[in-house]
Amino acid sequence: MNIKQSCSLAIKSILGNKMRSFLTMLGIIIGVASVIILVSIVNGMTSTIMSKFEEMGTNLITVQVGGRNSNRSVDPDDMQKLVDDNPEYLSYVSPMATVTGTIKTTTDSLENKTVTGVSEEYKDIKSLDVTQGRFLTYLDIVNKNRVCVIGTYQEKELFDGQDALGESISVNGKKFTVVGVLKEKAKSEESSSDDVVYIPYTIAQKMAWSGTITSYAFASASTDYTNQAVEVIENKLYKVFEDSDAYRVIPMSEMVDTINDIMNMMSLALAGIAGISLLVGGIGIMNIMLVSVTERTREIGIRKSLGATPWDIMSQFVVEAITTGAIGGVLGIGLGIALSFAVTLFGLKIKISIPSVIVSFSFSVMIGIIFGYFPAKKASKLNPIEALRYD
């Protein structure tokens, strides 16, 4: 018997017992759909997180300084000189100081918001686009001008989406004039890249009651030179503090790699859990195939008496098991993709993984082969005389 005849018989058998065949496939359908849905959600989460990091700049290097020795420290001038002395590796640097508190206008207020103090170079470090007005300038920093640049979230919430340029806001009671509004990047949502307020770091440092700047943002000259840039910064800081525990240099690329590794592990773990359903489906196929062999014992005896070889009998049942697994896999793929897109209605971002679709379908076919082999082997070994006597 050739493969075409085996497939034809397999399809006839499946269509002849539609409900039983569907229940047999159910485990495979659920397993394949689960793998696709879970991997799609994880991929969507990964894509969202990666886009956030990309907004922050992949050539960004964050430096935290916490010198234990009070007579040893670095200041913004030291960090700027480091950039000036190493233009092949470093492009920009900005001191950073944060203030948490209430942002108010005459009519509205936002509680527990973080205001970030930066220098004029922060705009280039983060590739910020100002659509209205300007960003902070060197004179703003030096003269400690009470000016600020806000995101579109603040413009929407504090000024009802109207032009905020030239208007005033207060941060913890201190008045600032809005000199710039950044380009919208994240639909003006709260806690997004549009929910920001930047003021001169010289003012933020004073408002935070901080004696020294302990945080800096560097931009490497190129992502190709990030490692060299990190080495330059670490060498400088070690010469000052003589203690590698007194500072931390964190390249954004390293954080991106770490997040990727974590999300990949999570994706594999969830796919493995969902894969248990596929194994359960395989057991269901084996059970039904064993029942099928018993029910068709007389048919097997007739075919053997007419010259069918053990291989013909075995191939018939193996192909039937493979077909069952394959059809279940196809239905599972359709269900998985449909439910993945349905998940987006709840605000979750999804990203269909073609490799997960291929792997889960291949696994469903492989399960048909593995769990269909034993019943097929049993059928091929039946004695034709005893099979013909079976009632």
Backbone torsions as a table, in degrees:
resi	resn	phi	psi	omega
1	MET	NA	132.4	179.6
2	ASN	-87.7	172.9	-176.1
3	ILE	-63.7	-35.7	-178.8
4	LYS	-62.5	-43.7	179.0
5	GLN	-65.9	-39.4	179.5
6	SER	-63.0	-41.9	178.9
7	CYS	-65.0	-40.4	179.2
8	SER	-62.2	-45.4	178.0
9	LEU	-64.3	-38.7	-179.4
10	ALA	-62.8	-43.9	-179.3
11	ILE	-66.9	-39.5	177.5
12	LYS	-62.4	-40.6	179.7
13	SER	-65.1	-42.3	-179.6
14	ILE	-65.6	-44.0	-179.8
15	LEU	-70.2	-26.0	179.7
16	GLY	-72.3	-21.0	178.8
17	ASN	-133.1	67.8	-171.2
18	LYS	-58.8	-49.9	-176.6
19	MET	-64.2	-44.8	-179.9
20	ARG	-64.4	-40.4	179.4
21	SER	-63.7	-40.4	179.8
22	PHE	-64.6	-43.9	179.1
23	LEU	-64.4	-34.0	176.9
24	THR	-64.6	-40.4	-178.7
25	MET	-76.6	-16.7	-169.5
26	LEU	-56.5	-42.3	178.9
27	GLY	-61.6	-41.1	178.5
28	ILE	-65.4	-44.7	-178.9
29	ILE	-59.5	-48.2	-179.1
30	ILE	-64.5	-41.8	-179.3
31	GLY	-62.2	-48.8	-179.3
32	VAL	-64.2	-44.5	179.9
33	ALA	-62.0	-40.8	-179.6
34	SER	-62.9	-44.0	179.4
35	VAL	-59.8	-47.5	-177.5
36	ILE	-64.3	-44.9	-178.5
37	ILE	-63.0	-50.3	-175.8
38	LEU	-64.8	-44.0	179.4
39	VAL	-65.8	-37.2	178.6
40	SER	-63.9	-41.2	179.1
41	ILE	-66.1	-45.1	179.4
42	VAL	-62.9	-42.3	178.3
43	ASN	-63.1	-38.4	177.2
44	GLY	-64.1	-42.5	177.1
45	MET	-62.7	-42.3	179.4
46	THR	-62.1	-44.1	179.7
47	SER	-61.4	-40.8	179.1
48	THR	-64.3	-45.9	-179.4
49	ILE	-64.1	-42.3	-179.4
50	MET	-64.5	-36.3	179.1
51	SER	-66.1	-34.1	176.5
52	LYS	-64.1	-43.9	179.5
53	PHE	-66.1	-37.5	179.3
54	GLU	-64.5	-35.1	176.6
55	GLU	-63.7	-32.9	-179.7
56	MET	-75.9	-18.6	178.5
57	GLY	101.4	118.3	-178.2
58	THR	-73.9	-14.1	177.4
59	ASN	-99.0	12.2	178.9
60	LEU	-74.2	138.1	175.4
61	ILE	-127.3	118.9	180.0
62	THR	-97.3	133.9	-179.6
63	VAL	-122.5	125.7	175.4
64	GLN	-111.6	124.2	-178.8
65	VAL	-114.6	125.9	178.5
66	GLY	-138.2	61.3	-175.7
67	GLY	-55.0	131.9	-179.8
68	ARG	-82.5	-23.3	-178.2
69	ASN	-97.6	118.8	-173.8
70	SER	-63.2	-27.4	179.5
71	ASN	-88.1	10.6	177.7
72	ARG	-125.8	121.4	-178.2
73	SER	-159.7	166.9	173.2
74	VAL	-122.1	149.7	177.6
75	ASP	-122.8	172.2	-178.4
76	PRO	-54.7	-34.3	178.9
77	ASP	-65.3	-38.4	177.8
78	ASP	-62.8	-42.0	-178.3
79	MET	-70.3	-36.1	177.4
80	GLN	-66.9	-38.5	178.2
81	LYS	-64.4	-36.7	178.0
82	LEU	-60.4	-42.3	178.1
83	VAL	-66.0	-44.6	-179.0
84	ASP	-62.5	-33.0	-178.0
85	ASP	-82.6	-13.7	-177.1
86	ASN	-132.4	58.6	-176.9
87	PRO	-65.9	-20.8	179.7
88	GLU	-73.4	-19.2	-178.0
89	TYR	-115.9	-31.6	-175.5
90	LEU	-122.6	138.8	-179.2
91	SER	-106.8	-47.1	-174.8
92	TYR	-142.2	161.1	172.3
93	VAL	-147.4	143.3	176.6
94	SER	-138.6	125.4	170.2
95	PRO	-63.2	154.4	179.9
96	MET	-136.0	135.8	175.2
97	ALA	-142.8	137.8	-176.3
98	THR	-116.2	147.5	177.2
99	VAL	-130.9	130.4	178.1
100	THR	-110.9	133.5	-179.6
101	GLY	175.8	-152.2	-175.6
102	THR	-105.3	132.0	175.7
103	ILE	-106.9	126.9	-175.1
104	LYS	-130.6	154.2	163.2
105	THR	-122.7	-171.8	-180.0
106	THR	-68.5	-20.7	-174.8
107	THR	-118.8	-25.5	-175.1
108	ASP	-132.9	165.1	177.3
109	SER	-150.8	154.5	176.6
110	LEU	-126.1	124.8	-176.7
111	GLU	-92.7	153.4	174.2
112	ASN	50.8	50.1	178.4
113	LYS	-104.7	147.0	178.9
114	THR	-97.0	125.8	175.9
115	VAL	-108.4	130.5	-174.2
116	THR	-108.4	128.6	175.7
117	GLY	-92.6	126.5	-176.4
118	VAL	-140.2	176.1	175.0
119	SER	-101.9	179.8	-178.7
120	GLU	-66.4	-21.5	-177.3
121	GLU	-80.6	-10.5	-179.4
122	TYR	-61.6	-31.4	178.3
123	LYS	-58.7	-42.0	179.8
124	ASP	-76.4	-33.7	179.4
125	ILE	-62.6	-44.3	-176.7
126	LYS	-98.2	4.2	-178.5
127	SER	51.8	50.9	-179.5
128	LEU	-81.9	140.4	177.0
129	ASP	-109.6	126.4	177.6
130	VAL	-101.8	118.2	-178.0
131	THR	-90.8	-24.5	177.8
132	GLN	-131.0	132.6	176.6
133	GLY	75.6	-137.1	-174.7
134	ARG	-144.2	172.8	174.1
135	PHE	-93.9	-179.9	178.0
136	LEU	-64.7	149.8	179.7
137	THR	-117.0	170.0	178.7
138	TYR	-60.6	-40.4	179.9
139	LEU	-65.3	-33.8	176.0
140	ASP	-60.6	-39.7	-178.1
141	ILE	-69.8	-50.5	-175.8
142	VAL	-65.3	-44.4	-176.6
143	ASN	-85.0	-2.5	-179.1
144	LYS	54.4	47.2	178.5
145	ASN	-69.1	137.2	-179.6
146	ARG	-85.8	75.5	178.2
147	VAL	-124.9	161.2	-179.3
148	CYS	-148.6	158.7	173.0
149	VAL	-120.1	130.3	-175.3
150	ILE	-118.0	162.3	175.0
151	GLY	-89.9	171.7	-177.8
152	THR	-69.3	-21.5	176.1
153	TYR	-64.5	-45.8	178.2
154	GLN	-63.2	-39.8	178.9
155	GLU	-62.6	-40.0	-178.8
156	LYS	-69.2	-44.9	-173.3
157	GLU	-79.8	-38.2	-174.6
158	LEU	-92.5	-25.3	-176.6
159	PHE	-125.0	16.5	178.4
160	ASP	54.8	32.5	177.3
161	GLY	78.8	1.5	178.9
162	GLN	-81.0	166.1	-179.5
163	ASP	-59.2	118.2	-177.3
164	ALA	-94.4	-6.3	-175.7
165	LEU	-60.5	127.5	179.9
166	GLY	86.9	-10.7	178.4
167	GLU	-79.3	170.5	-177.3
168	SER	-116.0	145.5	170.3
169	ILE	-130.9	159.3	175.4
170	SER	-119.2	138.0	177.6
171	VAL	-116.8	111.4	-176.5
172	ASN	51.5	40.9	175.3
173	GLY	89.5	-7.8	-180.0
174	LYS	-99.5	131.0	-173.3
175	LYS	-84.6	135.4	177.7
176	PHE	-131.3	145.7	176.7
177	THR	-98.6	131.6	179.6
178	VAL	-76.0	116.6	179.3
179	VAL	-108.4	-6.6	-179.8
180	GLY	-161.7	150.3	175.6
181	VAL	-127.1	128.9	-176.7
182	LEU	-77.5	158.7	177.6
183	LYS	-68.9	139.4	179.3
184	GLU	-67.3	134.5	179.4
185	LYS	-125.1	-28.1	-172.4
186	ALA	-133.0	42.9	175.0
187	LYS	58.9	26.2	176.7
188	SER	56.4	38.2	-179.4
189	GLU	-87.7	153.3	178.7
190	GLU	-66.3	144.8	179.4
191	SER	65.4	14.1	177.4
192	SER	-98.1	-174.6	178.0
193	SER	-69.6	-8.5	176.4
194	ASP	-91.6	-7.8	-178.6
195	ASP	-99.8	74.4	-175.8
196	VAL	-141.4	152.4	170.9
197	VAL	-138.2	125.4	178.9
198	TYR	-114.2	133.3	176.1
199	ILE	-131.6	164.7	177.3
200	PRO	-57.8	134.2	-176.9
201	TYR	-64.1	-25.6	179.5
202	THR	-65.1	-31.8	176.6
203	ILE	-80.5	-43.5	-179.1
204	ALA	-60.0	-39.3	179.0
205	GLN	-60.1	-41.4	-180.0
206	LYS	-70.0	-41.0	-179.9
207	MET	-66.7	-30.6	-179.6
208	ALA	-86.1	1.1	-178.5
209	TRP	54.7	41.4	-178.8
210	SER	-102.9	128.1	-179.4
211	GLY	-72.8	-36.2	-178.6
212	THR	-134.5	157.0	174.8
213	ILE	-79.5	127.7	-178.4
214	THR	-113.8	1.1	-178.3
215	SER	-135.9	136.1	179.8
216	TYR	-136.2	147.3	174.0
217	ALA	-115.4	120.9	177.4
218	PHE	-108.1	156.0	170.4
219	ALA	-122.8	123.7	176.6
220	SER	-72.3	154.2	-178.3
221	ALA	-61.1	-29.8	179.4
222	SER	-160.1	152.4	176.6
223	THR	-62.9	-20.9	178.2
224	ASP	-72.3	-20.4	-176.6
225	TYR	-112.0	19.2	-177.9
226	THR	-61.2	-43.7	-179.1
227	ASN	-62.5	-41.6	178.6
228	GLN	-66.2	-38.6	179.0
229	ALA	-63.6	-42.7	177.7
230	VAL	-60.9	-42.6	179.8
231	GLU	-62.5	-41.0	178.5
232	VAL	-61.5	-45.5	-179.4
233	ILE	-64.7	-45.4	-178.9
234	GLU	-63.1	-40.0	179.0
235	ASN	-62.4	-41.7	178.7
236	LYS	-62.1	-48.4	-176.8
237	LEU	-67.9	-35.4	179.6
238	TYR	-67.4	-36.1	177.4
239	LYS	-62.9	-33.3	-178.9
240	VAL	-78.3	-50.8	-172.0
241	PHE	-95.0	-23.8	-177.1
242	GLU	54.7	32.9	-179.5
243	ASP	-157.3	111.8	-176.7
244	SER	-68.9	-14.7	177.2
245	ASP	-83.1	-5.0	-177.1
246	ALA	-85.3	-1.8	-178.7
247	TYR	-155.9	162.5	175.2
248	ARG	-135.9	130.8	178.1
249	VAL	-116.5	115.0	-172.5
250	ILE	-122.1	105.5	175.4
251	PRO	-76.1	141.0	-179.3
252	MET	-61.2	-34.2	-179.8
253	SER	-60.7	-34.5	178.8
254	GLU	-68.0	-40.2	178.2
255	MET	-66.2	-38.8	178.5
256	VAL	-62.2	-44.2	179.4
257	ASP	-62.9	-40.9	179.7
258	THR	-63.7	-46.2	178.9
259	ILE	-61.5	-42.0	178.4
260	ASN	-59.7	-44.2	-180.0
261	ASP	-62.9	-43.6	-178.9
262	ILE	-64.2	-45.8	-178.1
263	MET	-67.8	-34.4	176.8
264	ASN	-65.6	-41.7	177.4
265	MET	-63.9	-41.3	178.8
266	MET	-63.5	-41.1	-179.6
267	SER	-62.9	-44.0	179.1
268	LEU	-64.8	-40.7	-179.0
269	ALA	-64.2	-45.7	-179.9
270	LEU	-66.9	-38.5	177.7
271	ALA	-64.8	-36.8	178.1
272	GLY	-64.9	-41.1	178.4
273	ILE	-63.9	-44.5	178.7
274	ALA	-65.1	-31.1	-179.4
275	GLY	-64.0	-20.3	177.3
276	ILE	-60.6	-35.2	177.8
277	SER	-61.9	-34.7	178.2
278	LEU	-65.9	-39.3	178.0
279	LEU	-65.2	-41.1	177.1
280	VAL	-61.7	-41.0	177.0
281	GLY	-62.4	-37.0	177.9
282	GLY	-63.9	-40.2	177.8
283	ILE	-64.3	-38.0	177.6
284	GLY	-62.6	-40.6	177.9
285	ILE	-62.4	-44.6	-178.8
286	MET	-62.5	-43.2	-179.4
287	ASN	-62.3	-46.5	-179.3
288	ILE	-65.8	-37.5	179.5
289	MET	-66.5	-36.8	176.7
290	LEU	-64.7	-40.7	176.7
291	VAL	-64.1	-40.7	-179.6
292	SER	-62.8	-41.0	178.7
293	VAL	-61.3	-43.0	180.0
294	THR	-63.8	-44.5	-178.9
295	GLU	-65.3	-31.1	-174.6
296	ARG	-105.5	24.4	-179.3
297	THR	-59.0	-43.4	-178.5
298	ARG	-66.1	-40.4	177.5
299	GLU	-59.9	-40.2	179.8
300	ILE	-64.6	-41.2	179.3
301	GLY	-62.3	-42.1	179.4
302	ILE	-63.2	-45.2	-178.8
303	ARG	-63.6	-38.4	179.5
304	LYS	-68.3	-38.2	-179.9
305	SER	-67.8	-22.2	178.5
306	LEU	-91.9	4.8	173.0
307	GLY	110.5	4.2	178.5
308	ALA	-68.5	134.2	-179.5
309	THR	-85.2	162.5	175.5
310	PRO	-54.5	-36.2	179.0
311	TRP	-64.2	-39.4	178.4
312	ASP	-60.8	-44.7	-179.5
313	ILE	-65.2	-46.2	-177.3
314	MET	-64.2	-42.7	-178.3
315	SER	-65.0	-34.6	179.3
316	GLN	-60.3	-47.4	-177.3
317	PHE	-75.1	-34.4	176.7
318	VAL	-64.7	-44.5	179.5
319	VAL	-63.3	-37.6	178.1
320	GLU	-63.8	-41.0	178.5
321	ALA	-67.2	-40.9	178.4
322	ILE	-63.3	-43.2	179.6
323	THR	-62.1	-41.7	177.5
324	THR	-60.6	-45.8	179.0
325	GLY	-64.8	-40.5	-178.4
326	ALA	-66.6	-44.7	179.0
327	ILE	-63.7	-41.6	176.1
328	GLY	-60.6	-39.0	178.5
329	GLY	-64.0	-43.4	179.3
330	VAL	-63.9	-44.6	178.1
331	LEU	-63.6	-38.6	178.3
332	GLY	-64.3	-38.6	178.3
333	ILE	-63.4	-46.2	179.0
334	GLY	-60.8	-44.9	180.0
335	LEU	-65.4	-42.3	-178.7
336	GLY	-62.6	-44.6	179.8
337	ILE	-65.9	-42.2	-179.9
338	ALA	-62.6	-45.2	-179.5
339	LEU	-70.2	-31.6	177.5
340	SER	-61.6	-44.2	178.3
341	PHE	-71.2	-29.0	177.4
342	ALA	-67.1	-30.6	179.5
343	VAL	-61.8	-30.4	-178.7
344	THR	-62.9	-20.7	178.2
345	LEU	-65.7	-21.5	179.4
346	PHE	-94.0	11.3	175.5
347	GLY	89.9	1.0	179.4
348	LEU	-86.1	142.2	177.3
349	LYS	-92.3	135.3	179.6
350	ILE	-123.7	156.4	177.0
351	LYS	-143.0	107.1	-177.8
352	ILE	-63.2	129.2	179.1
353	SER	-98.8	112.5	178.6
354	ILE	-61.4	-43.0	177.3
355	PRO	-57.8	-38.9	-179.9
356	SER	-67.2	-34.8	177.2
357	VAL	-64.8	-46.4	-178.7
358	ILE	-65.4	-45.0	-177.7
359	VAL	-65.2	-45.2	-178.3
360	SER	-65.3	-37.9	177.4
361	PHE	-66.8	-44.5	178.7
362	SER	-60.2	-38.7	-179.6
363	PHE	-66.3	-37.7	-180.0
364	SER	-66.6	-37.0	176.8
365	VAL	-68.8	-41.4	-179.9
366	MET	-63.6	-37.6	177.5
367	ILE	-63.3	-38.4	176.7
368	GLY	-60.5	-39.7	179.3
369	ILE	-67.8	-48.7	-175.0
370	ILE	-65.8	-50.7	-175.6
371	PHE	-82.1	-11.5	176.1
372	GLY	-90.5	-15.5	-175.8
373	TYR	-65.7	-46.3	-175.5
374	PHE	-62.1	-49.4	176.5
375	PRO	-61.1	-37.4	179.7
376	ALA	-65.9	-40.6	178.8
377	LYS	-63.7	-39.9	178.6
378	LYS	-63.1	-42.3	-179.7
379	ALA	-64.6	-39.8	-176.7
380	SER	-68.8	-21.3	-177.1
381	LYS	-93.6	-0.8	-179.2
382	LEU	-63.7	137.7	175.7
383	ASN	-75.3	123.7	-175.4
384	PRO	-58.6	-36.1	-178.7
385	ILE	-67.4	-46.6	179.2
386	GLU	-66.4	-35.4	180.0
387	ALA	-64.7	-39.0	-179.3
388	LEU	-68.9	-29.8	179.4
389	ARG	-78.6	-14.6	-174.8
390	TYR	-66.9	135.4	-178.4
391	ASP	-118.3	NA	NA
